[in-house]
Amino acid sequence: MEKIMIVGVAGGSASGKTTIIEKLKEHFHDDIEVLCHDYYYKANDSLTMEERKNLNYDHPTAFETDRMISDIKKLKNGEEVYRPEYDYKVHTRSKNTYLVKPKSVIIIDGFLILENKELRDLMDVKIFVDTDADERLMRRLQRDVAERGRTVESILAQYRETVKPMHEEFVEPSKKYADIIIPRGGENKIALDMMIKHITSMVNEK
């Protein structure tokens, strides 16, 4: 089987990673598959709803990263996997799983994916989306209210208590491992074009 390219897209919460991934999907069409780190949040079924709400979801230990690493290795070997799904409204893993088939390009999406050495060592290209903290907070407010049923108060409390300190401790330092840094996220058209050309050239060399 042809070599499968693994592209990591990291950056702070609401930095614009989804925009970058959408641009890659537009270019590679059916040859691309996306695997989000968020899918691999640990199941919290044994905890009460109140206990779930108080967990630190921005720390590396909140994720079942070992399972993600195992799935990526299988995909690189041409095997299909069933990835989990996380339900943000009830703060635990849903009962659903989804079939993921190996594709020419597999995107790994997540704010902490460059923090884990074993995970980043699987990547052929490591991208960090670098966006101003105030902009990221505004985007997070809009997203979590609209898509995840959160209140503004709970979002701001989480940002203050875990998102910001965990970003400073884990996410920002991981930027040094990136091969490509994209300032201003999806607004940076020149950087986006350079990224696509670079990945395309690597795919064509396989």
C-alpha positions in Angstrom: 0.0 0.0 0.0 1.2 3.6 -0.7 2.6 5.6 2.2 0.0 7.4 4.2 0.9 11.0 5.2 0.0 12.1 8.7 -0.4 15.9 9.1 -0.9 17.4 12.6 -2.8 20.6 13.0 -2.3 22.1 16.5 -2.9 25.5 18.2 -4.8 27.0 21.0 -8.5 26.4 21.6 -10.5 28.3 18.8 -7.3 29.3 17.1 -8.7 28.5 13.6 -7.6 24.9 13.2 -10.9 24.0 11.6 -10.5 26.6 8.9 -7.0 25.3 8.1 -8.4 21.7 7.9 -11.3 22.8 5.7 -8.7 24.4 3.2 -6.8 21.1 3.2 -10.1 19.1 2.6 -11.0 21.4 -0.3 -7.6 20.6 -1.9 -7.3 16.9 -1.3 -11.1 16.1 -1.5 -11.7 12.3 -0.9 -8.0 11.6 -0.3 -8.2 13.1 3.2 -9.4 11.9 6.6 -9.6 13.9 9.8 -9.1 12.4 13.3 -9.7 14.8 16.1 -8.0 14.5 19.5 -11.3 15.6 21.1 -12.9 12.3 19.9 -10.6 10.6 22.5 -11.7 12.4 25.6 -12.0 9.8 28.3 -15.4 8.4 29.3 -16.6 9.9 32.6 -19.7 7.7 33.0 -18.9 6.9 36.6 -19.0 10.5 37.7 -22.0 12.7 38.4 -22.8 15.6 36.0 -21.5 18.1 38.6 -18.2 16.2 38.9 -17.9 16.0 35.1 -18.4 19.7 34.8 -15.5 20.4 37.2 -13.0 18.2 35.4 -10.0 19.8 33.7 -10.6 19.1 30.0 -7.5 21.0 29.0 -4.9 18.8 30.6 -3.2 15.9 28.7 -4.6 13.4 31.2 -8.2 14.2 30.0 -7.5 12.3 26.8 -7.2 8.6 26.0 -4.2 9.5 23.8 -2.8 6.0 23.8 -5.9 4.8 21.9 -5.5 7.5 19.4 -1.8 6.6 18.9 -2.8 3.0 18.4 -5.5 3.9 15.9 -3.1 6.1 13.9 -0.5 3.3 13.7 -3.2 0.9 12.4 -4.3 3.5 9.8 -0.7 3.9 8.7 -0.5 0.2 8.2 -3.6 0.3 6.0 -6.1 -1.0 8.6 -9.5 0.4 9.3 -10.4 1.6 12.9 -13.5 2.6 14.8 -12.9 5.8 16.6 -15.0 7.0 19.6 -17.2 10.1 19.8 -17.5 12.6 22.7 -20.7 14.3 23.7 -20.0 17.7 25.0 -23.5 18.3 26.3 -23.2 15.5 28.9 -19.5 15.6 29.3 -18.7 12.0 28.6 -18.2 9.7 25.7 -21.2 8.7 23.7 -22.0 5.1 22.8 -21.4 5.7 19.1 -18.3 4.7 17.2 -17.4 5.6 13.6 -15.5 3.7 11.0 -12.3 5.5 9.8 -10.6 4.2 6.6 -7.0 4.8 5.7 -6.6 7.7 3.2 -3.6 9.2 1.5 -3.6 12.1 3.9 -4.8 11.8 7.6 -5.2 15.1 9.5 -4.7 14.9 13.3 -6.5 17.9 14.9 -6.1 19.0 18.5 -4.7 21.7 20.8 -2.4 19.2 22.7 -1.3 16.9 19.9 2.3 18.4 19.7 2.6 18.0 23.5 2.9 14.2 23.3 6.2 13.0 21.8 4.9 9.6 20.7 2.0 11.2 18.9 4.0 13.9 17.2 6.6 11.4 16.1 3.9 9.8 13.9 3.4 13.0 12.0 5.1 13.8 8.7 4.1 17.5 8.9 3.4 19.4 12.1 1.4 22.7 11.8 0.7 25.2 14.6 -2.1 27.8 14.2 -1.0 30.9 16.1 -3.9 33.3 17.0 -4.2 36.1 19.5 -5.6 35.1 22.9 -8.5 37.6 22.8 -9.6 36.4 19.4 -9.5 32.8 20.5 -11.6 33.6 23.6 -14.3 35.4 21.5 -14.5 32.5 19.0 -14.7 30.0 21.9 -17.6 31.9 23.4 -19.5 32.0 20.2 -18.8 28.3 19.4 -19.6 26.8 22.9 -22.8 28.8 23.3 -24.1 27.9 19.8 -22.8 24.3 19.4 -22.3 22.9 22.9 -25.2 24.4 24.9 -22.9 26.2 27.3 -23.6 29.5 29.3 -21.3 32.5 28.9 -20.5 32.3 32.7 -19.4 28.7 32.5 -17.2 29.3 29.5 -15.5 32.2 31.1 -15.0 30.3 34.3 -13.5 27.4 32.5 -11.2 29.7 30.4 -9.9 31.4 33.6 -9.5 28.2 35.6 -8.1 25.7 33.1 -8.0 26.8 29.4 -5.6 29.8 29.9 -3.2 28.2 32.4 -3.1 24.9 30.5 -2.5 26.8 27.3 0.5 28.5 28.9 1.8 25.3 30.4 1.3 22.8 27.6 0.1 24.3 24.3 2.3 27.4 23.8 5.5 25.5 24.6 4.6 22.8 22.1 4.8 25.3 19.3 8.5 24.8 19.1 7.9 21.3 17.6 6.0 22.7 14.6 7.4 22.6 11.1 5.0 25.3 9.9 3.5 28.1 12.1 0.5 30.0 10.7 0.0 33.4 12.4 -3.6 34.7 12.4 -5.0 31.3 11.4 -7.4 31.1 8.4 -6.9 34.8 7.6 -3.3 34.2 6.5 -3.9 33.4 2.8 -0.2 33.4 2.0 0.7 30.9 4.7 -2.2 28.7 3.8 -1.1 28.6 0.1 2.5 27.8 1.2 1.2 25.0 3.5 -0.9 23.4 0.8 2.0 23.5 -1.7 4.4 22.0 0.8 2.0 19.1 1.7 1.1 18.5 -1.9 4.7 18.2 -2.9 5.3 15.7 -0.1 2.3 13.7 -1.2 3.5 13.7 -4.8 7.0 12.4 -3.7 5.5 9.3 -2.0 
